[in-house]
Amino acid sequence: MEKDIKKILLIMGHSAGVGDMLRASASWRALKNKFPTADLHLLFLTKDPGYVSETLISKHHLLASFHTLDKRLKGLKDWMEFFKGFAKLVRELNPDLIVDMEPHGLKSSMLCLYARLKYKIPSVGIAEFPGRGLFYTHKAPSSRVVLKSKDYTDRYFVVLKAFGIERQGLPIELEETEEGRQFRETMRSRFSIPEDVPLLGLNIGCGTPDALWKRPNLELLREAVHKVQKATSSFLVLSGANFEADVNERFLEGYHLPALNLAGKTNILELAGLIKACRLFISSDSGPYHMSVALKVPTLGVFVKDFPYSYHNHPWVRNVVLQSHQDIEKFISSALELWKYSSE
């Protein structure tokens, strides 16, 4: 299976969320380590065509190309277009191997079987339930058997067990693009931010209806961030999407330290530059949290409850639960630990 592999087509389809997709990047790195001369191509089966994460992942440094197929299939015509689009991609890429990263569902399994029967391309997948392993040339055991961790990133390593690959602490990855670099290098002059003051980043985020429950209490967050900013003599920059500008303004009501609301002022690629400019980035459990971790910027993740499933555990990351005033002390101490880490 490992001989003469130059092109690997990965199939994903779980969630189009920025964080969900970025968390797969640790497995991409593991594959690159195993097959250093191979190009990785990602096919994402989406129910949200055009989602913002597509722009970010299409520029990811570990991927040679990125493609999507709409998986909202309502009838025979949709199914025919689905397989037609896949066949076209396979002919264009001519991969040596297809890896189905997903443990559940049958669409990705059927694509792997189709590629094996029509184009003689071997595949690797997860035998999650009886019979699913038959769709693949090689199979990994069920995630229910081998997945012991609560870390969401580890789900993408289940299929890699077919190669004998273990995660071994690999972090997720993201590199600043040219768009991000240009934003970072010009943001101080564009927004009249003093050149000699370190930046403290804050993403309140969680502005979509399904994520609102993950948004920290603004009063507690305001008090905690204010104390961190005062202790670090920094300038606060708030990130966010257009529809999150209002919550940033509510946060800034009565806030008497230097701060700037940049919600809606960056696209997803420029956001990486904004994060990279910060000495410390504080974020709720949302896409920018995972971006900051992947960029290896000192990152404080703020959660409304203990949620190890979403945590990253690396020297440049701390995760805190902010539910009451009693939690503010740990918030501050964790932030200052990271502030010190960033200067070392």
Backbone torsions as a table, in degrees:
resi	resn	phi	psi	omega
1	MET	NA	-27.0	-172.2
2	GLU	-96.6	1.6	-175.7
3	LYS	-86.7	132.4	173.7
4	ASP	55.8	39.6	176.6
5	ILE	-91.4	112.5	-178.2
6	LYS	-112.9	-24.1	179.7
7	LYS	-135.0	125.6	178.5
8	ILE	-119.9	124.9	175.7
9	LEU	-98.7	118.1	177.7
10	LEU	-96.3	140.3	176.0
11	ILE	-118.6	125.6	174.3
12	MET	-127.0	161.6	179.2
13	GLY	-170.2	16.8	-173.4
14	HIS	-77.5	-56.2	-176.0
15	SER	-151.8	142.4	178.7
16	ALA	-88.2	2.9	179.7
17	GLY	-59.1	145.0	-179.2
18	VAL	-56.3	-48.2	-179.1
19	GLY	-64.9	-43.1	-179.6
20	ASP	-60.2	-41.4	-178.7
21	MET	-74.7	-40.4	179.3
22	LEU	-64.2	-30.3	-177.6
23	ARG	-66.9	-17.4	175.7
24	ALA	-76.3	-14.4	-173.1
25	SER	-65.4	-25.9	176.3
26	ALA	-63.9	-37.2	178.1
27	SER	-71.6	-31.4	176.0
28	TRP	-64.5	-41.4	177.8
29	ARG	-62.6	-41.4	179.3
30	ALA	-61.7	-39.8	178.0
31	LEU	-67.4	-39.6	177.4
32	LYS	-64.1	-36.0	177.2
33	ASN	-66.3	-37.6	-179.6
34	LYS	-74.6	-39.7	-178.4
35	PHE	-124.7	75.1	-171.0
36	PRO	-63.2	-22.3	-179.5
37	THR	-97.7	-0.5	-177.3
38	ALA	-86.1	144.8	171.3
39	ASP	-91.2	137.4	177.2
40	LEU	-102.3	128.7	176.9
41	HIS	-120.5	132.8	-176.3
42	LEU	-111.6	127.3	171.1
43	LEU	-108.9	121.7	179.3
44	PHE	-109.7	122.9	177.0
45	LEU	-88.0	111.0	-168.4
46	THR	-116.2	150.0	168.6
47	LYS	-108.0	2.8	179.7
48	ASP	-130.4	67.7	-178.6
49	PRO	-55.3	135.9	178.4
50	GLY	83.9	6.4	-179.4
51	TYR	-59.2	149.9	-171.7
52	VAL	-58.1	-30.4	-178.4
53	SER	-63.5	-24.4	-178.8
54	GLU	-61.1	-39.8	178.8
55	THR	-63.9	-43.1	-179.3
56	LEU	-65.4	-49.4	-175.2
57	ILE	-71.4	-30.3	179.3
58	SER	-63.7	-20.8	179.7
59	LYS	-103.2	9.8	-174.3
60	HIS	-66.9	136.0	-172.6
61	HIS	-68.5	-18.3	-179.2
62	LEU	-89.4	-8.4	-175.9
63	LEU	-108.6	134.9	175.7
64	ALA	-79.1	-28.9	176.4
65	SER	-160.7	160.2	-179.0
66	PHE	-135.7	135.6	-176.2
67	HIS	-140.3	155.9	177.2
68	THR	-131.6	151.9	169.2
69	LEU	-133.3	136.3	178.0
70	ASP	-73.0	120.9	-177.5
71	LYS	-98.6	10.7	176.3
72	ARG	-83.7	89.4	-172.8
73	LEU	-107.7	114.6	-175.2
74	LYS	-105.5	-18.7	-177.0
75	GLY	-157.4	-177.6	-176.3
76	LEU	-58.8	-40.4	-179.7
77	LYS	-60.6	-42.2	178.7
78	ASP	-62.7	-43.0	179.1
79	TRP	-62.5	-41.3	-179.8
80	MET	-64.6	-40.8	178.1
81	GLU	-66.8	-36.0	179.2
82	PHE	-60.5	-51.4	-179.6
83	PHE	-70.9	-32.8	177.4
84	LYS	-63.9	-43.7	178.2
85	GLY	-64.1	-38.8	178.9
86	PHE	-67.5	-44.6	180.0
87	ALA	-59.4	-40.9	178.9
88	LYS	-62.1	-43.3	179.8
89	LEU	-64.4	-43.8	-179.8
90	VAL	-61.8	-40.9	179.0
91	ARG	-66.4	-37.0	179.7
92	GLU	-68.4	-43.7	-174.9
93	LEU	-85.3	-35.9	-175.2
94	ASN	51.1	58.3	-176.7
95	PRO	-69.9	153.1	176.1
96	ASP	-86.2	-18.8	-176.7
97	LEU	-156.4	143.5	174.0
98	ILE	-117.3	132.5	179.8
99	VAL	-119.1	116.5	176.3
100	ASP	-88.7	108.0	-176.1
101	MET	-76.3	-15.5	-171.5
102	GLU	-90.7	134.3	177.9
103	PRO	-83.3	-18.6	-173.6
104	HIS	-118.1	164.2	176.0
105	GLY	84.6	164.6	-177.1
106	LEU	-117.9	-14.1	-178.4
107	LYS	-59.9	-49.0	-179.9
108	SER	-66.3	-36.0	177.7
109	SER	-62.5	-43.4	-179.2
110	MET	-65.6	-35.7	177.0
111	LEU	-64.5	-40.7	178.9
112	CYS	-64.1	-42.9	178.6
113	LEU	-64.3	-42.1	178.5
114	TYR	-59.1	-45.5	-179.2
115	ALA	-65.6	-35.0	179.2
116	ARG	-69.5	-43.8	-176.6
117	LEU	-74.2	-39.4	-174.7
118	LYS	-88.4	-37.6	-173.3
119	TYR	-117.5	2.6	178.5
120	LYS	60.0	33.7	-179.9
121	ILE	-96.1	121.0	179.2
122	PRO	-68.8	155.3	-178.3
123	SER	-139.7	160.5	177.3
124	VAL	-128.4	133.5	178.8
125	GLY	-149.1	-176.2	-175.5
126	ILE	-107.3	125.5	177.1
127	ALA	-82.3	68.8	-172.5
128	GLU	-68.8	-34.5	178.8
129	PHE	-140.2	160.9	-176.0
130	PRO	-53.9	129.1	178.1
131	GLY	96.7	-23.6	-177.2
132	ARG	-66.4	-32.2	-179.7
133	GLY	-63.3	-20.3	-179.0
134	LEU	-69.1	-18.0	-179.6
135	PHE	-75.1	-15.2	-171.1
136	TYR	-116.4	158.3	174.0
137	THR	-74.9	-39.9	178.9
138	HIS	-131.4	148.1	-175.7
139	LYS	-135.6	149.2	171.9
140	ALA	-101.9	154.5	179.6
141	PRO	-68.6	164.4	-178.0
142	SER	-57.4	143.3	176.0
143	SER	-61.9	-27.0	178.8
144	ARG	-66.5	-21.2	179.8
145	VAL	-92.4	-42.2	-169.8
146	VAL	-104.5	-17.8	-175.9
147	LEU	-89.9	103.3	-177.7
148	LYS	-103.8	-18.4	-174.7
149	SER	-81.9	155.3	172.9
150	LYS	-93.0	0.1	-178.9
151	ASP	-79.2	119.7	-177.3
152	TYR	-57.5	-33.3	-179.4
153	THR	-59.2	-31.3	-175.6
154	ASP	-67.3	-18.3	179.6
155	ARG	-61.8	-28.5	-178.3
156	TYR	-80.4	-5.9	178.5
157	PHE	-97.2	-5.1	179.7
158	VAL	-61.0	-50.3	-178.1
159	VAL	-65.2	-28.0	-177.9
160	LEU	-71.6	-11.9	175.7
161	LYS	-63.9	-21.5	175.1
162	ALA	-65.4	-22.7	176.6
163	PHE	-96.8	-3.1	-173.6
164	GLY	77.9	20.7	-178.0
165	ILE	-91.8	129.8	173.3
166	GLU	-114.0	155.1	-176.7
167	ARG	-68.4	-47.3	178.4
168	GLN	54.3	42.6	173.5
169	GLY	78.8	7.8	-179.8
170	LEU	-57.9	130.8	177.2
171	PRO	-85.0	166.4	171.4
172	ILE	-74.2	160.2	-173.2
173	GLU	-133.8	147.7	171.5
174	LEU	-156.5	138.2	174.6
175	GLU	-115.6	144.2	176.8
176	GLU	-64.1	130.3	176.5
177	THR	-85.2	176.1	178.0
178	GLU	-60.6	-38.2	177.7
179	GLU	-61.8	-42.0	179.0
180	GLY	-66.3	-42.7	179.8
181	ARG	-61.6	-44.7	-179.7
182	GLN	-62.0	-41.0	178.3
183	PHE	-63.5	-47.1	-178.5
184	ARG	-58.9	-42.0	-175.3
185	GLU	-75.1	-18.7	-178.0
186	THR	-111.5	-7.5	-170.9
187	MET	-64.4	-36.0	-178.6
188	ARG	-65.4	-43.8	179.4
189	SER	-71.0	-38.4	-179.0
190	ARG	-63.3	-38.9	-173.0
191	PHE	-111.8	15.0	176.0
192	SER	55.6	46.3	175.2
193	ILE	-94.5	127.4	-179.0
194	PRO	-54.5	138.8	-175.9
195	GLU	-70.4	-27.4	-171.3
196	ASP	-98.4	11.0	-177.8
197	VAL	-110.3	128.3	178.1
198	PRO	-68.0	150.3	-176.3
199	LEU	-99.7	134.6	172.7
200	LEU	-110.2	119.2	-178.0
201	GLY	-96.5	145.7	177.7
202	LEU	-139.2	127.1	172.1
203	ASN	-118.2	107.1	175.6
204	ILE	-74.6	-48.0	169.3
205	GLY	55.9	-152.6	179.0
206	CYS	54.7	43.6	-175.1
207	GLY	-89.2	-9.2	178.2
208	THR	-83.1	151.9	-174.7
209	PRO	-54.3	-36.7	-177.2
210	ASP	-77.1	-11.3	-176.5
211	ALA	-111.1	-4.2	-175.3
212	LEU	-57.0	-32.0	-178.3
213	TRP	-65.1	-18.6	-178.9
214	LYS	-90.0	-2.7	-177.9
215	ARG	-77.8	127.1	179.3
216	PRO	-65.2	155.5	174.9
217	ASN	-60.0	125.7	-173.6
218	LEU	-65.6	-37.5	-179.5
219	GLU	-63.3	-46.2	179.4
220	LEU	-66.3	-42.3	-178.9
221	LEU	-64.4	-42.5	-179.7
222	ARG	-60.0	-46.5	-179.2
223	GLU	-63.0	-44.1	-177.2
224	ALA	-67.5	-46.2	-178.9
225	VAL	-65.8	-40.5	179.0
226	HIS	-57.1	-43.8	-179.0
227	LYS	-68.1	-37.6	177.6
228	VAL	-66.3	-44.3	-179.4
229	GLN	-63.6	-41.0	179.6
230	LYS	-64.2	-39.9	-178.9
231	ALA	-70.1	-24.4	-175.8
232	THR	-106.4	-3.1	-179.0
233	SER	49.9	49.5	-174.7
234	SER	-109.5	174.7	176.1
235	PHE	-110.7	127.6	-175.8
236	LEU	-90.7	127.0	173.2
237	VAL	-118.6	129.0	-179.6
238	LEU	-104.0	127.2	178.1
239	SER	-98.1	176.0	177.4
240	GLY	151.3	166.1	174.7
241	ALA	-79.9	170.3	178.5
242	ASN	-50.7	-45.0	-175.5
243	PHE	-76.6	-0.5	176.7
244	GLU	-106.0	4.8	179.6
245	ALA	-64.0	-37.1	-177.6
246	ASP	-65.0	-42.3	-179.6
247	VAL	-67.6	-32.7	175.2
248	ASN	-64.0	-40.6	178.7
249	GLU	-65.8	-37.9	176.4
250	ARG	-63.7	-39.0	177.2
251	PHE	-60.5	-39.3	-174.8
252	LEU	-80.7	-5.6	177.8
253	GLU	-62.4	120.7	-179.8
254	GLY	75.8	13.0	-179.9
255	TYR	-90.6	120.3	-167.8
256	HIS	-109.6	17.3	174.7
257	LEU	-110.6	160.2	-177.0
258	PRO	-59.3	126.0	-176.8
259	ALA	-154.5	155.1	-179.1
260	LEU	-142.9	129.3	178.7
261	ASN	-90.5	109.8	-179.2
262	LEU	-106.7	17.3	177.4
263	ALA	-59.7	129.9	-179.1
264	GLY	82.1	-1.1	-177.8
265	LYS	-95.1	-4.2	179.7
266	THR	-130.3	151.0	165.1
267	ASN	-90.3	-178.5	-173.4
268	ILE	-65.2	-31.6	179.1
269	LEU	-76.5	-38.0	177.0
270	GLU	-69.3	-29.8	178.0
271	LEU	-58.4	-38.2	177.4
272	ALA	-59.8	-37.9	177.2
273	GLY	-67.0	-40.8	177.0
274	LEU	-60.2	-47.1	-179.9
275	ILE	-61.9	-43.2	-178.2
276	LYS	-62.8	-26.8	-179.1
277	ALA	-75.1	-14.8	-174.0
278	CYS	-87.7	142.4	174.1
279	ARG	-76.7	-28.5	175.5
280	LEU	-147.1	136.6	179.1
281	PHE	-120.4	125.3	180.0
282	ILE	-108.5	131.1	-175.9
283	SER	-150.1	148.3	168.8
284	SER	-71.5	179.0	-179.5
285	ASP	-77.9	82.1	-178.4
286	SER	-149.4	-180.0	-174.6
287	GLY	-50.8	-47.6	-178.9
288	PRO	-60.9	-28.6	174.8
289	TYR	-59.1	-48.3	-178.8
290	HIS	-70.3	-35.1	176.1
291	MET	-61.8	-44.7	-179.0
292	SER	-63.1	-44.4	177.5
293	VAL	-60.6	-45.2	-177.6
294	ALA	-65.8	-29.8	177.1
295	LEU	-80.3	-6.5	-178.1
296	LYS	62.7	33.1	170.0
297	VAL	-85.2	135.9	176.4
298	PRO	-51.2	124.3	-167.3
299	THR	-131.2	128.4	173.3
300	LEU	-108.4	111.7	176.6
301	GLY	-87.5	130.4	-176.6
302	VAL	-112.8	120.9	-174.8
303	PHE	-120.5	152.6	-180.0
304	VAL	-89.5	-10.9	173.5
305	LYS	-157.1	164.6	178.6
306	ASP	-65.8	119.9	-173.0
307	PHE	-142.5	71.4	-175.7
308	PRO	-56.3	-24.8	179.4
309	TYR	-55.3	-32.7	-176.7
310	SER	-99.4	-9.2	-174.2
311	TYR	-70.9	149.5	164.1
312	HIS	-110.5	141.1	-176.7
313	ASN	-125.7	91.8	-179.7
314	HIS	-142.3	163.9	-177.8
315	PRO	-58.5	-27.4	-177.9
316	TRP	-94.2	13.7	-177.1
317	VAL	-130.9	139.1	168.2
318	ARG	-130.5	147.3	178.5
319	ASN	-124.1	127.5	-179.3
320	VAL	-128.9	150.1	173.6
321	VAL	-100.4	128.5	-179.0
322	LEU	-118.8	96.5	-178.6
323	GLN	-118.4	-25.7	-176.6
324	SER	-150.5	173.5	178.9
325	HIS	-60.7	-26.0	179.5
326	GLN	-66.4	-21.0	-178.6
327	ASP	-85.2	-10.1	-174.3
328	ILE	-66.7	-36.9	-179.2
329	GLU	-59.5	-44.2	178.9
330	LYS	-67.3	-37.6	176.4
331	PHE	-55.1	-50.6	-176.3
332	ILE	-66.0	-45.8	-178.7
333	SER	-63.7	-38.4	178.2
334	SER	-66.6	-41.6	179.0
335	ALA	-63.0	-42.1	-178.3
336	LEU	-71.7	-30.5	172.7
337	GLU	-60.5	-45.0	-179.9
338	LEU	-68.9	-35.9	177.4
339	TRP	-61.5	-42.0	177.2
340	LYS	-67.4	-39.6	179.2
341	TYR	-59.5	-38.7	-176.6
342	SER	-68.5	-18.7	-178.9
343	SER	-95.4	-6.4	-176.8
344	GLU	-85.6	NA	NA
